Amino acid sequence: MKKHVRDFCKRGLIAAWGGPVIMALVWLCLKAAGVVETLTVDQVALGIISTTVMAFIAAGISIVYHIETLPKSIAALIQMAVLYIDYMGIYLLNGWLPVEKIGMFTLIFLAAFAVIWLIIYTSIRMKVNRINQKMRA
């Protein structure tokens, strides 16, 4: 278990820089769209800290797929739940997601997660099949 916690932290630290960079890009897009004109120091500080935490958790949780005793379907459900709570919590904390839009966010999140997971699963499955065919030849 110690190894998984260490790997979670290592993965999180590697990806944590991405949160503030993505947040800066979102703010630039919102400015270009005329939604945001200025930000307060509090908004910037909260955004930087919260998106760093969000990126840390999002990257670290992928460690669930390396726990050999955990079925892949359960690992996917754990990852999905953690990402959902992580994203929704940060979006609500920063005021980026109005409470009345949680249902729409949930549908979009579930659809996107399913599509991404299906693409990754299919890709890995195809690679395994190719390897198996080469081993049979």
C-alpha positions as CSV (number, residue, x, y, z in Angstrom):
1,M,0.0,0.0,0.0
2,K,2.9,2.3,0.8
3,K,4.1,1.9,-2.8
4,H,0.7,3.0,-4.2
5,V,0.5,6.1,-2.0
6,R,4.1,7.0,-3.1
7,D,3.2,6.4,-6.8
8,F,0.0,8.5,-6.3
9,C,2.0,11.4,-5.0
10,K,4.7,11.1,-7.6
11,R,2.1,11.1,-10.5
12,G,0.3,14.0,-8.9
13,L,3.4,16.1,-8.5
14,I,4.4,15.4,-12.1
15,A,1.1,16.7,-13.4
16,A,0.3,19.4,-10.8
17,W,1.8,22.1,-12.9
18,G,-0.8,21.5,-15.6
19,G,-3.7,22.8,-13.5
20,P,-2.7,26.4,-13.3
21,V,-1.6,26.4,-17.0
22,I,-5.1,25.1,-18.1
23,M,-6.7,27.6,-15.8
24,A,-4.8,30.4,-17.4
25,L,-6.0,29.2,-20.8
26,V,-9.6,29.0,-19.6
27,W,-9.4,32.6,-18.2
28,L,-7.9,33.8,-21.5
29,C,-10.8,32.1,-23.4
30,L,-13.4,33.6,-21.0
31,K,-11.8,37.1,-21.5
32,A,-11.9,36.7,-25.3
33,A,-15.6,35.7,-25.1
34,G,-16.3,38.8,-22.9
35,V,-17.3,36.7,-19.9
36,V,-14.5,37.8,-17.6
37,E,-12.8,41.2,-17.8
38,T,-10.8,41.3,-14.5
39,L,-9.9,38.9,-11.7
40,T,-9.3,39.7,-8.1
41,V,-6.2,38.6,-6.3
42,D,-8.4,36.2,-4.3
43,Q,-9.8,34.7,-7.5
44,V,-6.4,34.2,-8.9
45,A,-4.9,32.7,-5.7
46,L,-7.9,30.3,-5.3
47,G,-7.8,29.4,-8.9
48,I,-4.1,28.6,-8.8
49,I,-4.2,26.6,-5.6
50,S,-7.4,24.7,-6.5
51,T,-6.4,23.7,-10.0
52,T,-3.1,22.5,-8.7
53,V,-4.9,20.3,-6.3
54,M,-7.3,19.2,-9.0
55,A,-4.5,18.2,-11.4
56,F,-2.6,16.5,-8.6
57,I,-5.6,14.3,-7.7
58,A,-6.6,13.7,-11.4
59,A,-3.1,12.4,-12.2
60,G,-2.6,10.5,-9.0
61,I,-5.8,8.5,-9.2
62,S,-4.7,6.6,-12.3
63,I,-2.6,4.5,-9.8
64,V,-5.8,2.4,-9.2
65,Y,-5.1,0.6,-12.4
66,H,-1.8,-0.7,-11.0
67,I,-3.4,-2.3,-8.0
68,E,-3.3,-6.0,-9.2
69,T,-5.9,-7.2,-6.8
70,L,-8.5,-4.7,-8.1
71,P,-10.6,-5.7,-11.1
72,K,-10.2,-3.1,-13.9
73,S,-14.0,-2.4,-13.9
74,I,-13.8,-1.5,-10.2
75,A,-10.7,0.6,-10.8
76,A,-12.5,2.5,-13.5
77,L,-15.4,3.2,-11.2
78,I,-13.1,4.4,-8.5
79,Q,-11.3,6.6,-11.0
80,M,-14.6,8.0,-12.3
81,A,-16.0,8.7,-8.9
82,V,-12.8,10.5,-7.7
83,L,-12.5,12.5,-10.9
84,Y,-16.2,13.5,-10.7
85,I,-15.9,14.7,-7.1
86,D,-12.5,16.4,-7.8
87,Y,-13.8,18.3,-10.8
88,M,-17.2,19.2,-9.5
89,G,-15.8,20.2,-6.1
90,I,-13.2,22.5,-7.7
91,Y,-15.7,24.0,-10.2
92,L,-18.2,24.7,-7.4
93,L,-15.6,26.1,-5.1
94,N,-14.4,28.6,-7.8
95,G,-17.9,29.5,-8.9
96,W,-17.3,28.0,-12.4
97,L,-20.3,25.7,-12.2
98,P,-23.7,27.1,-11.2
99,V,-25.5,24.7,-8.9
100,E,-28.4,24.5,-11.3
101,K,-26.1,23.1,-14.0
102,I,-24.8,20.1,-12.0
103,G,-27.1,17.7,-13.8
104,M,-25.8,18.8,-17.2
105,F,-22.2,18.7,-15.9
106,T,-22.9,15.1,-14.7
107,L,-24.2,14.0,-18.1
108,I,-21.3,15.5,-20.0
109,F,-18.8,14.1,-17.5
110,L,-20.2,10.6,-17.7
111,A,-20.4,10.6,-21.5
112,A,-16.8,12.0,-21.9
113,F,-15.5,9.5,-19.3
114,A,-17.2,6.6,-21.1
115,V,-15.9,7.6,-24.5
116,I,-12.3,8.1,-23.3
117,W,-12.3,4.9,-21.4
118,L,-13.8,3.0,-24.4
119,I,-11.1,4.4,-26.7
120,I,-8.3,3.4,-24.3
121,Y,-9.8,0.0,-23.7
122,T,-10.2,-0.7,-27.4
123,S,-6.6,0.5,-28.1
124,I,-5.1,-1.7,-25.4
125,R,-7.3,-4.7,-26.5
126,M,-6.1,-4.3,-30.1
127,K,-2.4,-4.2,-29.0
128,V,-2.9,-7.3,-26.9
129,N,-4.6,-9.2,-29.8
130,R,-1.6,-8.3,-32.1
131,I,0.9,-9.5,-29.5
132,N,-1.0,-12.7,-29.1
133,Q,-1.2,-13.3,-32.8
134,K,2.6,-12.7,-33.1
135,M,3.2,-15.2,-30.3
136,R,1.1,-17.9,-32.0
137,A,3.0,-17.5,-35.3
